[in-house]
Amino acid sequence: MSQGKSSWEIGVMLKVSQYTVDFHLKNVMRKLDSTSRTLAAVKALKLGIIERQ
């Protein structure tokens, strides 16, 4: 997500459905109190949950 991949692209890479990806991303956004995927990625970077690649 932090690299700008769509849910479909992430699903293909992980061999899961787009809907599974969306489900988990919605949970991430809720837990990080974010209104968008971009904001969730920025917050995760700042909190050290993910690393910049």
mmCIF entry with sequence, helices, sheets and N, C-alpha, C, O atoms, coordinates in Angstrom:
data_MODEL
# 
_entry.id   MODEL 
# 
_entity.id                         1 
_entity.type                       polymer 
_entity.pdbx_number_of_molecules   1 
# 
_entity_poly.entity_id                      1 
_entity_poly.type                           'polypeptide(L)' 
_entity_poly.nstd_linkage                   no 
_entity_poly.nstd_monomer                   no 
_entity_poly.pdbx_seq_one_letter_code       MSQGKSSWEIGVMLKVSQYTVDFHLKNVMRKLDSTSRTLAAVKALKLGIIERQ 
_entity_poly.pdbx_seq_one_letter_code_can   MSQGKSSWEIGVMLKVSQYTVDFHLKNVMRKLDSTSRTLAAVKALKLGIIERQ 
_entity_poly.pdbx_strand_id                 A 
# 
loop_
_entity_poly_seq.entity_id 
_entity_poly_seq.num 
_entity_poly_seq.mon_id 
_entity_poly_seq.hetero 
1 1  MET n 
1 2  SER n 
1 3  GLN n 
1 4  GLY n 
1 5  LYS n 
1 6  SER n 
1 7  SER n 
1 8  TRP n 
1 9  GLU n 
1 10 ILE n 
1 11 GLY n 
1 12 VAL n 
1 13 MET n 
1 14 LEU n 
1 15 LYS n 
1 16 VAL n 
1 17 SER n 
1 18 GLN n 
1 19 TYR n 
1 20 THR n 
1 21 VAL n 
1 22 ASP n 
1 23 PHE n 
1 24 HIS n 
1 25 LEU n 
1 26 LYS n 
1 27 ASN n 
1 28 VAL n 
1 29 MET n 
1 30 ARG n 
1 31 LYS n 
1 32 LEU n 
1 33 ASP n 
1 34 SER n 
1 35 THR n 
1 36 SER n 
1 37 ARG n 
1 38 THR n 
1 39 LEU n 
1 40 ALA n 
1 41 ALA n 
1 42 VAL n 
1 43 LYS n 
1 44 ALA n 
1 45 LEU n 
1 46 LYS n 
1 47 LEU n 
1 48 GLY n 
1 49 ILE n 
1 50 ILE n 
1 51 GLU n 
1 52 ARG n 
1 53 GLN n 
# 
_struct_asym.id          A 
_struct_asym.entity_id   1 
# 
loop_
_struct_conf.conf_type_id 
_struct_conf.id 
_struct_conf.pdbx_PDB_helix_id 
_struct_conf.beg_label_comp_id 
_struct_conf.beg_label_asym_id 
_struct_conf.beg_label_seq_id 
_struct_conf.pdbx_beg_PDB_ins_code 
_struct_conf.end_label_comp_id 
_struct_conf.end_label_asym_id 
_struct_conf.end_label_seq_id 
_struct_conf.pdbx_end_PDB_ins_code 
_struct_conf.beg_auth_comp_id 
_struct_conf.beg_auth_asym_id 
_struct_conf.beg_auth_seq_id 
_struct_conf.end_auth_comp_id 
_struct_conf.end_auth_asym_id 
_struct_conf.end_auth_seq_id 
_struct_conf.pdbx_PDB_helix_class 
_struct_conf.details 
_struct_conf.pdbx_PDB_helix_length 
HELX_P HELX_P1 AA1 SER A 7  ? LEU A 14 ? SER A 7  LEU A 14 1 ? 8  
HELX_P HELX_P2 AA2 GLN A 18 ? LYS A 31 ? GLN A 18 LYS A 31 1 ? 14 
HELX_P HELX_P3 AA3 ARG A 37 ? LEU A 47 ? ARG A 37 LEU A 47 1 ? 11 
# 
_struct_conf_type.id          HELX_P 
_struct_conf_type.criteria    ? 
_struct_conf_type.reference   ? 
# 
loop_
_atom_site.group_PDB 
_atom_site.id 
_atom_site.type_symbol 
_atom_site.label_atom_id 
_atom_site.label_alt_id 
_atom_site.label_comp_id 
_atom_site.label_asym_id 
_atom_site.label_entity_id 
_atom_site.label_seq_id 
_atom_site.pdbx_PDB_ins_code 
_atom_site.Cartn_x 
_atom_site.Cartn_y 
_atom_site.Cartn_z 
_atom_site.occupancy 
_atom_site.B_iso_or_equiv 
_atom_site.pdbx_formal_charge 
_atom_site.auth_seq_id 
_atom_site.auth_comp_id 
_atom_site.auth_asym_id 
_atom_site.auth_atom_id 
_atom_site.pdbx_PDB_model_num 
ATOM 1   N N  . MET A 1 1  ? 0.828   -1.177  0.000  1.00 0.00 ? 1  MET A N  1 
ATOM 2   C CA . MET A 1 1  ? 0.000   0.000   0.000  1.00 0.00 ? 1  MET A CA 1 
ATOM 3   C C  . MET A 1 1  ? 0.879   1.249   0.000  1.00 0.00 ? 1  MET A C  1 
ATOM 4   O O  . MET A 1 1  ? 0.587   2.214   -0.706 1.00 0.00 ? 1  MET A O  1 
ATOM 5   N N  . SER A 1 2  ? 1.937   1.234   0.778  1.00 0.00 ? 2  SER A N  1 
ATOM 6   C CA . SER A 1 2  ? 2.783   2.425   0.875  1.00 0.00 ? 2  SER A CA 1 
ATOM 7   C C  . SER A 1 2  ? 3.533   2.693   -0.429 1.00 0.00 ? 2  SER A C  1 
ATOM 8   O O  . SER A 1 2  ? 4.076   3.781   -0.623 1.00 0.00 ? 2  SER A O  1 
ATOM 9   N N  . GLN A 1 3  ? 3.564   1.707   -1.319 1.00 0.00 ? 3  GLN A N  1 
ATOM 10  C CA . GLN A 1 3  ? 4.224   1.881   -2.615 1.00 0.00 ? 3  GLN A CA 1 
ATOM 11  C C  . GLN A 1 3  ? 3.224   2.229   -3.714 1.00 0.00 ? 3  GLN A C  1 
ATOM 12  O O  . GLN A 1 3  ? 3.574   2.246   -4.894 1.00 0.00 ? 3  GLN A O  1 
ATOM 13  N N  . GLY A 1 4  ? 1.985   2.504   -3.324 1.00 0.00 ? 4  GLY A N  1 
ATOM 14  C CA . GLY A 1 4  ? 0.985   2.920   -4.298 1.00 0.00 ? 4  GLY A CA 1 
ATOM 15  C C  . GLY A 1 4  ? 0.291   1.792   -5.023 1.00 0.00 ? 4  GLY A C  1 
ATOM 16  O O  . GLY A 1 4  ? -0.368  2.022   -6.037 1.00 0.00 ? 4  GLY A O  1 
ATOM 17  N N  . LYS A 1 5  ? 0.426   0.582   -4.526 1.00 0.00 ? 5  LYS A N  1 
ATOM 18  C CA . LYS A 1 5  ? -0.216  -0.578  -5.159 1.00 0.00 ? 5  LYS A CA 1 
ATOM 19  C C  . LYS A 1 5  ? -1.712  -0.569  -4.863 1.00 0.00 ? 5  LYS A C  1 
ATOM 20  O O  . LYS A 1 5  ? -2.151  -0.163  -3.786 1.00 0.00 ? 5  LYS A O  1 
ATOM 21  N N  . SER A 1 6  ? -2.479  -1.025  -5.845 1.00 0.00 ? 6  SER A N  1 
ATOM 22  C CA . SER A 1 6  ? -3.925  -1.144  -5.644 1.00 0.00 ? 6  SER A CA 1 
ATOM 23  C C  . SER A 1 6  ? -4.219  -2.410  -4.852 1.00 0.00 ? 6  SER A C  1 
ATOM 24  O O  . SER A 1 6  ? -3.357  -3.274  -4.692 1.00 0.00 ? 6  SER A O  1 
ATOM 25  N N  . SER A 1 7  ? -5.440  -2.504  -4.364 1.00 0.00 ? 7  SER A N  1 
ATOM 26  C CA . SER A 1 7  ? -5.842  -3.715  -3.632 1.00 0.00 ? 7  SER A CA 1 
ATOM 27  C C  . SER A 1 7  ? -5.723  -4.938  -4.532 1.00 0.00 ? 7  SER A C  1 
ATOM 28  O O  . SER A 1 7  ? -5.330  -6.012  -4.077 1.00 0.00 ? 7  SER A O  1 
ATOM 29  N N  . TRP A 1 8  ? -6.059  -4.777  -5.798 1.00 0.00 ? 8  TRP A N  1 
ATOM 30  C CA . TRP A 1 8  ? -5.966  -5.904  -6.739 1.00 0.00 ? 8  TRP A CA 1 
ATOM 31  C C  . TRP A 1 8  ? -4.512  -6.348  -6.885 1.00 0.00 ? 8  TRP A C  1 
ATOM 32  O O  . TRP A 1 8  ? -4.226  -7.545  -6.846 1.00 0.00 ? 8  TRP A O  1 
ATOM 33  N N  . GLU A 1 9  ? -3.581  -5.387  -7.054 1.00 0.00 ? 9  GLU A N  1 
ATOM 34  C CA . GLU A 1 9  ? -2.162  -5.714  -7.214 1.00 0.00 ? 9  GLU A CA 1 
ATOM 35  C C  . GLU A 1 9  ? -1.615  -6.404  -5.966 1.00 0.00 ? 9  GLU A C  1 
ATOM 36  O O  . GLU A 1 9  ? -0.867  -7.376  -6.072 1.00 0.00 ? 9  GLU A O  1 
ATOM 37  N N  . ILE A 1 10 ? -1.981  -5.913  -4.798 1.00 0.00 ? 10 ILE A N  1 
ATOM 38  C CA . ILE A 1 10 ? -1.533  -6.524  -3.546 1.00 0.00 ? 10 ILE A CA 1 
ATOM 39  C C  . ILE A 1 10 ? -2.090  -7.944  -3.444 1.00 0.00 ? 10 ILE A C  1 
ATOM 40  O O  . ILE A 1 10 ? -1.383  -8.868  -3.040 1.00 0.00 ? 10 ILE A O  1 
ATOM 41  N N  . GLY A 1 11 ? -3.351  -8.109  -3.810 1.00 0.00 ? 11 GLY A N  1 
ATOM 42  C CA . GLY A 1 11 ? -3.978  -9.429  -3.782 1.00 0.00 ? 11 GLY A CA 1 
ATOM 43  C C  . GLY A 1 11 ? -3.273  -10.420 -4.678 1.00 0.00 ? 11 GLY A C  1 
ATOM 44  O O  . GLY A 1 11 ? -3.077  -11.574 -4.296 1.00 0.00 ? 11 GLY A O  1 
ATOM 45  N N  . VAL A 1 12 ? -2.892  -9.989  -5.861 1.00 0.00 ? 12 VAL A N  1 
ATOM 46  C CA . VAL A 1 12 ? -2.160  -10.870 -6.790 1.00 0.00 ? 12 VAL A CA 1 
ATOM 47  C C  . VAL A 1 12 ? -0.827  -11.283 -6.179 1.00 0.00 ? 12 VAL A C  1 
ATOM 48  O O  . VAL A 1 12 ? -0.451  -12.454 -6.236 1.00 0.00 ? 12 VAL A O  1 
ATOM 49  N N  . MET A 1 13 ? -0.114  -10.325 -5.597 1.00 0.00 ? 13 MET A N  1 
ATOM 50  C CA . MET A 1 13 ? 1.196   -10.626 -4.997 1.00 0.00 ? 13 MET A CA 1 
ATOM 51  C C  . MET A 1 13 ? 1.059   -11.597 -3.823 1.00 0.00 ? 13 MET A C  1 
ATOM 52  O O  . MET A 1 13 ? 1.896   -12.483 -3.653 1.00 0.00 ? 13 MET A O  1 
ATOM 53  N N  . LEU A 1 14 ? 0.004   -11.435 -3.010 1.00 0.00 ? 14 LEU A N  1 
ATOM 54  C CA . LEU A 1 14 ? -0.184  -12.264 -1.819 1.00 0.00 ? 14 LEU A CA 1 
ATOM 55  C C  . LEU A 1 14 ? -1.043  -13.501 -2.071 1.00 0.00 ? 14 LEU A C  1 
ATOM 56  O O  . LEU A 1 14 ? -1.211  -14.349 -1.195 1.00 0.00 ? 14 LEU A O  1 
ATOM 57  N N  . LYS A 1 15 ? -1.588  -13.587 -3.298 1.00 0.00 ? 15 LYS A N  1 
ATOM 58  C CA . LYS A 1 15 ? -2.456  -14.708 -3.685 1.00 0.00 ? 15 LYS A CA 1 
ATOM 59  C C  . LYS A 1 15 ? -3.708  -14.781 -2.815 1.00 0.00 ? 15 LYS A C  1 
ATOM 60  O O  . LYS A 1 15 ? -4.108  -15.849 -2.350 1.00 0.00 ? 15 LYS A O  1 
ATOM 61  N N  . VAL A 1 16 ? -4.309  -13.617 -2.611 1.00 0.00 ? 16 VAL A N  1 
ATOM 62  C CA . VAL A 1 16 ? -5.592  -13.504 -1.913 1.00 0.00 ? 16 VAL A CA 1 
ATOM 63  C C  . VAL A 1 16 ? -6.483  -12.599 -2.757 1.00 0.00 ? 16 VAL A C  1 
ATOM 64  O O  . VAL A 1 16 ? -6.007  -11.957 -3.693 1.00 0.00 ? 16 VAL A O  1 
ATOM 65  N N  . SER A 1 17 ? -7.756  -12.547 -2.435 1.00 0.00 ? 17 SER A N  1 
ATOM 66  C CA . SER A 1 17 ? -8.671  -11.725 -3.221 1.00 0.00 ? 17 SER A CA 1 
ATOM 67  C C  . SER A 1 17 ? -8.518  -10.243 -2.877 1.00 0.00 ? 17 SER A C  1 
ATOM 68  O O  . SER A 1 17 ? -8.008  -9.870  -1.821 1.00 0.00 ? 17 SER A O  1 
ATOM 69  N N  . GLN A 1 18 ? -8.974  -9.433  -3.796 1.00 0.00 ? 18 GLN A N  1 
ATOM 70  C CA . GLN A 1 18 ? -8.996  -7.986  -3.588 1.00 0.00 ? 18 GLN A CA 1 
ATOM 71  C C  . GLN A 1 18 ? -9.839  -7.645  -2.373 1.00 0.00 ? 18 GLN A C  1 
ATOM 72  O O  . GLN A 1 18 ? -9.529  -6.708  -1.639 1.00 0.00 ? 18 GLN A O  1 
ATOM 73  N N  . TYR A 1 19 ? -10.904 -8.404  -2.161 1.00 0.00 ? 19 TYR A N  1 
ATOM 74  C CA . TYR A 1 19 ? -11.797 -8.142  -1.026 1.00 0.00 ? 19 TYR A CA 1 
ATOM 75  C C  . TYR A 1 19 ? -11.115 -8.434  0.310  1.00 0.00 ? 19 TYR A C  1 
ATOM 76  O O  . TYR A 1 19 ? -11.369 -7.755  1.305  1.00 0.00 ? 19 TYR A O  1 
ATOM 77  N N  . THR A 1 20 ? -10.253 -9.443  0.325  1.00 0.00 ? 20 THR A N  1 
ATOM 78  C CA . THR A 1 20 ? -9.490  -9.749  1.538  1.00 0.00 ? 20 THR A CA 1 
ATOM 79  C C  . THR A 1 20 ? -8.532  -8.610  1.849  1.00 0.00 ? 20 THR A C  1 
ATOM 80  O O  . THR A 1 20 ? -8.401  -8.200  3.002  1.00 0.00 ? 20 THR A O  1 
ATOM 81  N N  . VAL A 1 21 ? -7.874  -8.107  0.836  1.00 0.00 ? 21 VAL A N  1 
ATOM 82  C CA . VAL A 1 21 ? -6.958  -6.981  1.008  1.00 0.00 ? 21 VAL A CA 1 
ATOM 83  C C  . VAL A 1 21 ? -7.724  -5.775  1.540  1.00 0.00 ? 21 VAL A C  1 
ATOM 84  O O  . VAL A 1 21 ? -7.291  -5.135  2.499  1.00 0.00 ? 21 VAL A O  1 
ATOM 85  N N  . ASP A 1 22 ? -8.866  -5.464  0.917  1.00 0.00 ? 22 ASP A N  1 
ATOM 86  C CA . ASP A 1 22 ? -9.670  -4.320  1.356  1.00 0.00 ? 22 ASP A CA 1 
ATOM 87  C C  . ASP A 1 22 ? -10.119 -4.477  2.805  1.00 0.00 ? 22 ASP A C  1 
ATOM 88  O O  . ASP A 1 22 ? -10.118 -3.509  3.566  1.00 0.00 ? 22 ASP A O  1 
ATOM 89  N N  . PHE A 1 23 ? -10.503 -5.691  3.187  1.00 0.00 ? 23 PHE A N  1 
ATOM 90  C CA . PHE A 1 23 ? -10.931 -5.961  4.561  1.00 0.00 ? 23 PHE A CA 1 
ATOM 91  C C  . PHE A 1 23 ? -9.821  -5.605  5.545  1.00 0.00 ? 23 PHE A C  1 
ATOM 92  O O  . PHE A 1 23 ? -10.056 -4.910  6.534  1.00 0.00 ? 23 PHE A O  1 
ATOM 93  N N  . HIS A 1 24 ? -8.616  -6.083  5.269  1.00 0.00 ? 24 HIS A N  1 
ATOM 94  C CA . HIS A 1 24 ? -7.498  -5.842  6.182  1.00 0.00 ? 24 HIS A CA 1 
ATOM 95  C C  . HIS A 1 24 ? -7.060  -4.378  6.163  1.00 0.00 ? 24 HIS A C  1 
ATOM 96  O O  . HIS A 1 24 ? -6.696  -3.826  7.201  1.00 0.00 ? 24 HIS A O  1 
ATOM 97  N N  . LEU A 1 25 ? -7.092  -3.753  4.994  1.00 0.00 ? 25 LEU A N  1 
ATOM 98  C CA . LEU A 1 25 ? -6.724  -2.339  4.918  1.00 0.00 ? 25 LEU A CA 1 
ATOM 99  C C  . LEU A 1 25 ? -7.710  -1.465  5.683  1.00 0.00 ? 25 LEU A C  1 
ATOM 100 O O  . LEU A 1 25 ? -7.313  -0.485  6.312  1.00 0.00 ? 25 LEU A O  1 
ATOM 101 N N  . LYS A 1 26 ? -8.983  -1.811  5.632  1.00 0.00 ? 26 LYS A N  1 
ATOM 102 C CA . LYS A 1 26 ? -9.979  -1.055  6.408  1.00 0.00 ? 26 LYS A CA 1 
ATOM 103 C C  . LYS A 1 26 ? -9.701  -1.176  7.900  1.00 0.00 ? 26 LYS A C  1 
ATOM 104 O O  . LYS A 1 26 ? -9.853  -0.205  8.641  1.00 0.00 ? 26 LYS A O  1 
ATOM 105 N N  . ASN A 1 27 ? -9.293  -2.367  8.346  1.00 0.00 ? 27 ASN A N  1 
ATOM 106 C CA . ASN A 1 27 ? -8.944  -2.540  9.760  1.00 0.00 ? 27 ASN A CA 1 
ATOM 107 C C  . ASN A 1 27 ? -7.710  -1.719  10.125 1.00 0.00 ? 27 ASN A C  1 
ATOM 108 O O  . ASN A 1 27 ? -7.664  -1.110  11.194 1.00 0.00 ? 27 ASN A O  1 
ATOM 109 N N  . VAL A 1 28 ? -6.718  -1.699  9.252  1.00 0.00 ? 28 VAL A N  1 
ATOM 110 C CA . VAL A 1 28 ? -5.516  -0.897  9.485  1.00 0.00 ? 28 VAL A CA 1 
ATOM 111 C C  . VAL A 1 28 ? -5.894  0.575   9.590  1.00 0.00 ? 28 VAL A C  1 
ATOM 112 O O  . VAL A 1 28 ? -5.453  1.273   10.503 1.00 0.00 ? 28 VAL A O  1 
ATOM 113 N N  . MET A 1 29 ? -6.707  1.041   8.655  1.00 0.00 ? 29 MET A N  1 
ATOM 114 C CA . MET A 1 29 ? -7.118  2.441   8.661  1.00 0.00 ? 29 MET A CA 1 
ATOM 115 C C  . MET A 1 29 ? -7.885  2.784   9.936  1.00 0.00 ? 29 MET A C  1 
ATOM 116 O O  . MET A 1 29 ? -7.694  3.856   10.509 1.00 0.00 ? 29 MET A O  1 
ATOM 117 N N  . ARG A 1 30 ? -8.749  1.879   10.377 1.00 0.00 ? 30 ARG A N  1 
ATOM 118 C CA . ARG A 1 30 ? -9.504  2.114   11.611 1.00 0.00 ? 30 ARG A CA 1 
ATOM 119 C C  . ARG A 1 30 ? -8.566  2.190   12.807 1.00 0.00 ? 30 ARG A C  1 
ATOM 120 O O  . ARG A 1 30 ? -8.699  3.082   13.645 1.00 0.00 ? 30 ARG A O  1 
ATOM 121 N N  . LYS A 1 31 ? -7.622  1.265   12.892 1.00 0.00 ? 31 LYS A N  1 
ATOM 122 C CA . LYS A 1 31 ? -6.708  1.227   14.037 1.00 0.00 ? 31 LYS A CA 1 
ATOM 123 C C  . LYS A 1 31 ? -5.763  2.425   14.069 1.00 0.00 ? 31 LYS A C  1 
ATOM 124 O O  . LYS A 1 31 ? -5.338  2.855   15.142 1.00 0.00 ? 31 LYS A O  1 
ATOM 125 N N  . LEU A 1 32 ? -5.436  2.960   12.902 1.00 0.00 ? 32 LEU A N  1 
ATOM 126 C CA . LEU A 1 32 ? -4.557  4.128   12.839 1.00 0.00 ? 32 LEU A CA 1 
ATOM 127 C C  . LEU A 1 32 ? -5.355  5.428   12.772 1.00 0.00 ? 32 LEU A C  1 
ATOM 128 O O  . LEU A 1 32 ? -4.787  6.503   12.582 1.00 0.00 ? 32 LEU A O  1 
ATOM 129 N N  . ASP A 1 33 ? -6.667  5.324   12.929 1.00 0.00 ? 33 ASP A N  1 
ATOM 130 C CA . ASP A 1 33 ? -7.559  6.488   12.907 1.00 0.00 ? 33 ASP A CA 1 
ATOM 131 C C  . ASP A 1 33 ? -7.300  7.330   11.661 1.00 0.00 ? 33 ASP A C  1 
ATOM 132 O O  . ASP A 1 33 ? -7.064  8.536   11.742 1.00 0.00 ? 33 ASP A O  1 
ATOM 133 N N  . SER A 1 34 ? -7.351  6.661   10.497 1.00 0.00 ? 34 SER A N  1 
ATOM 134 C CA . SER A 1 34 ? -7.067  7.312   9.220  1.00 0.00 ? 34 SER A CA 1 
ATOM 135 C C  . SER A 1 34 ? -8.295  7.291   8.331  1.00 0.00 ? 34 SER A C  1 
ATOM 136 O O  . SER A 1 34 ? -9.097  6.358   8.373  1.00 0.00 ? 34 SER A O  1 
ATOM 137 N N  . THR A 1 35 ? -8.426  8.330   7.529  1.00 0.00 ? 35 THR A N  1 
ATOM 138 C CA . THR A 1 35 ? -9.555  8.417   6.604  1.00 0.00 ? 35 THR A CA 1 
ATOM 139 C C  . THR A 1 35 ? -9.178  8.013   5.188  1.00 0.00 ? 35 THR A C  1 
ATOM 140 O O  . THR A 1 35 ? -10.038 7.972   4.308  1.00 0.00 ? 35 THR A O  1 
ATOM 141 N N  . SER A 1 36 ? -7.898  7.714   4.953  1.00 0.00 ? 36 SER A N  1 
ATOM 142 C CA . SER A 1 36 ? -7.463  7.299   3.621  1.00 0.00 ? 36 SER A CA 1 
ATOM 143 C C  . SER A 1 36 ? -6.297  6.328   3.744  1.00 0.00 ? 36 SER A C  1 
ATOM 144 O O  . SER A 1 36 ? -5.636  6.238   4.778  1.00 0.00 ? 36 SER A O  1 
ATOM 145 N N  . ARG A 1 37 ? -6.071  5.610   2.661  1.00 0.00 ? 37 ARG A N  1 
ATOM 146 C CA . ARG A 1 37 ? -4.941  4.673   2.610  1.00 0.00 ? 37 ARG A CA 1 
ATOM 147 C C  . ARG A 1 37 ? -3.618  5.424   2.728  1.00 0.00 ? 37 ARG A C  1 
ATOM 148 O O  . ARG A 1 37 ? -2.687  4.960   3.386  1.00 0.00 ? 37 ARG A O  1 
ATOM 149 N N  . THR A 1 38 ? -3.546  6.574   2.092  1.00 0.00 ? 38 THR A N  1 
ATOM 150 C CA . THR A 1 38 ? -2.319  7.376   2.120  1.00 0.00 ? 38 THR A CA 1 
ATOM 151 C C  . THR A 1 38 ? -1.996  7.833   3.535  1.00 0.00 ? 38 THR A C  1 
ATOM 152 O O  . THR A 1 38 ? -0.857  7.720   3.988  1.00 0.00 ? 38 THR A O  1 
ATOM 153 N N  . LEU A 1 39 ? -2.995  8.345   4.222  1.00 0.00 ? 39 LEU A N  1 
ATOM 154 C CA . LEU A 1 39 ? -2.792  8.797   5.598  1.00 0.00 ? 39 LEU A CA 1 
ATOM 155 C C  . LEU A 1 39 ? -2.390  7.628   6.495  1.00 0.00 ? 39 LEU A C  1 
ATOM 156 O O  . LEU A 1 39 ? -1.539  7.790   7.370  1.00 0.00 ? 39 LEU A O  1 
ATOM 157 N N  . ALA A 1 40 ? -2.985  6.461   6.292  1.00 0.00 ? 40 ALA A N  1 
ATOM 158 C CA . ALA A 1 40 ? -2.626  5.279   7.079  1.00 0.00 ? 40 ALA A CA 1 
ATOM 159 C C  . ALA A 1 40 ? -1.159  4.911   6.840  1.00 0.00 ? 40 ALA A C  1 
ATOM 160 O O  . ALA A 1 40 ? -0.441  4.575   7.782  1.00 0.00 ? 40 ALA A O  1 
ATOM 161 N N  . ALA A 1 41 ? -0.719  4.974   5.593  1.00 0.00 ? 41 ALA A N  1 
ATOM 162 C CA . ALA A 1 41 ? 0.676   4.652   5.272  1.00 0.00 ? 41 ALA A CA 1 
ATOM 163 C C  . ALA A 1 41 ? 1.630   5.644   5.924  1.00 0.00 ? 41 ALA A C  1 
ATOM 164 O O  . ALA A 1 41 ? 2.667   5.249   6.457  1.00 0.00 ? 41 ALA A O  1 
ATOM 165 N N  . VAL A 1 42 ? 1.287   6.928   5.885  1.00 0.00 ? 42 VAL A N  1 
ATOM 166 C CA . VAL A 1 42 ? 2.135   7.954   6.498  1.00 0.00 ? 42 VAL A CA 1 
ATOM 167 C C  . VAL A 1 42 ? 2.217   7.745   8.005  1.00 0.00 ? 42 VAL A C  1 
ATOM 168 O O  . VAL A 1 42 ? 3.301   7.818   8.585  1.00 0.00 ? 42 VAL A O  1 
ATOM 169 N N  . LYS A 1 43 ? 1.079   7.487   8.639  1.00 0.00 ? 43 LYS A N  1 
ATOM 170 C CA . LYS A 1 43 ? 1.077   7.247   10.084 1.00 0.00 ? 43 LYS A CA 1 
ATOM 171 C C  . LYS A 1 43 ? 1.892   6.006   10.440 1.00 0.00 ? 43 LYS A C  1 
ATOM 172 O O  . LYS A 1 43 ? 2.632   6.009   11.424 1.00 0.00 ? 43 LYS A O  1 
ATOM 173 N N  . ALA A 1 44 ? 1.757   4.948   9.644  1.00 0.00 ? 44 ALA A N  1 
ATOM 174 C CA . ALA A 1 44 ? 2.510   3.714   9.903  1.00 0.00 ? 44 ALA A CA 1 
ATOM 175 C C  . ALA A 1 44 ? 4.012   3.965   9.777  1.00 0.00 ? 44 ALA A C  1 
ATOM 176 O O  . ALA A 1 44 ? 4.798   3.426   10.556 1.00 0.00 ? 44 ALA A O  1 
ATOM 177 N N  . LEU A 1 45 ? 4.413   4.775   8.806  1.00 0.00 ? 45 LEU A N  1 
ATOM 178 C CA . LEU A 1 45 ? 5.829   5.133   8.660  1.00 0.00 ? 45 LEU A CA 1 
ATOM 179 C C  . LEU A 1 45 ? 6.321   5.908   9.878  1.00 0.00 ? 45 LEU A C  1 
ATOM 180 O O  . LEU A 1 45 ? 7.384   5.606   10.422 1.00 0.00 ? 45 LEU A O  1 
ATOM 181 N N  . LYS A 1 46 ? 5.552   6.901   10.304 1.00 0.00 ? 46 LYS A N  1 
ATOM 182 C CA . LYS A 1 46 ? 5.951   7.731   11.444 1.00 0.00 ? 46 LYS A CA 1 
ATOM 183 C C  . LYS A 1 46 ? 6.039   6.912   12.745 1.00 0.00 ? 46 LYS A C  1 
ATOM 184 O O  . LYS A 1 46 ? 6.895   7.172   13.591 1.00 0.00 ? 46 LYS A O  1 
ATOM 185 N N  . LEU A 1 47 ? 5.148   5.928   12.892 1.00 0.00 ? 47 LEU A N  1 
ATOM 186 C CA . LEU A 1 47 ? 5.141   5.099   14.090 1.00 0.00 ? 47 LEU A CA 1 
ATOM 187 C C  . LEU A 1 47 ? 6.167   3.967   14.043 1.00 0.00 ? 47 LEU A C  1 
ATOM 188 O O  . LEU A 1 47 ? 6.361   3.256   15.029 1.00 0.00 ? 47 LEU A O  1 
ATOM 189 N N  . GLY A 1 48 ? 6.816   3.806   12.904 1.00 0.00 ? 48 GLY A N  1 
ATOM 190 C CA . GLY A 1 48 ? 7.813   2.758   12.761 1.00 0.00 ? 48 GLY A CA 1 
ATOM 191 C C  . GLY A 1 48 ? 7.222   1.383   12.537 1.00 0.00 ? 48 GLY A C  1 
ATOM 192 O O  . GLY A 1 48 ? 7.915   0.379   12.702 1.00 0.00 ? 48 GLY A O  1 
ATOM 193 N N  . ILE A 1 49 ? 5.949   1.319   12.164 1.00 0.00 ? 49 ILE A N  1 
ATOM 194 C CA . ILE A 1 49 ? 5.286   0.033   11.900 1.00 0.00 ? 49 ILE A CA 1 
ATOM 195 C C  . ILE A 1 49 ? 5.792   -0.558  10.591 1.00 0.00 ? 49 ILE A C  1 
ATOM 196 O O  . ILE A 1 49 ? 5.967   -1.770  10.466 1.00 0.00 ? 49 ILE A O  1 
ATOM 197 N N  . ILE A 1 50 ? 6.021   0.318   9.621  1.00 0.00 ? 50 ILE A N  1 
ATOM 198 C CA . ILE A 1 50 ? 6.585   -0.104  8.341  1.00 0.00 ? 50 ILE A CA 1 
ATOM 199 C C  . ILE A 1 50 ? 7.808   0.749   8.056  1.00 0.00 ? 50 ILE A C  1 
ATOM 200 O O  . ILE A 1 50 ? 7.980   1.819   8.641  1.00 0.00 ? 50 ILE A O  1 
ATOM 201 N N  . GLU A 1 51 ? 8.659   0.272   7.152  1.00 0.00 ? 51 GLU A N  1 
ATOM 202 C CA . GLU A 1 51 ? 9.855   1.007   6.779  1.00 0.00 ? 51 GLU A CA 1 
ATOM 203 C C  . GLU A 1 51 ? 9.747   1.474   5.341  1.00 0.00 ? 51 GLU A C  1 
ATOM 204 O O  . GLU A 1 51 ? 9.099   0.835   4.512  1.00 0.00 ? 51 GLU A O  1 
ATOM 205 N N  . ARG A 1 52 ? 10.378  2.575   5.060  1.00 0.00 ? 52 ARG A N  1 
ATOM 206 C CA . ARG A 1 52 ? 10.418  3.095   3.697  1.00 0.00 ? 52 ARG A CA 1 
ATOM 207 C C  . ARG A 1 52 ? 11.309  2.210   2.836  1.00 0.00 ? 52 ARG A C  1 
ATOM 208 O O  . ARG A 1 52 ? 12.378  1.776   3.266  1.00 0.00 ? 52 ARG A O  1 
ATOM 209 N N  . GLN A 1 53 ? 10.855  1.951   1.620  1.00 0.00 ? 53 GLN A N  1 
ATOM 210 C CA . GLN A 1 53 ? 11.654  1.096   0.738  1.00 0.00 ? 53 GLN A CA 1 
ATOM 211 C C  . GLN A 1 53 ? 12.104  1.830   -0.473 1.00 0.00 ? 53 GLN A C  1 
ATOM 212 O O  . GLN A 1 53 ? 12.788  1.258   -1.322 1.00 0.00 ? 53 GLN A O  1 
# 
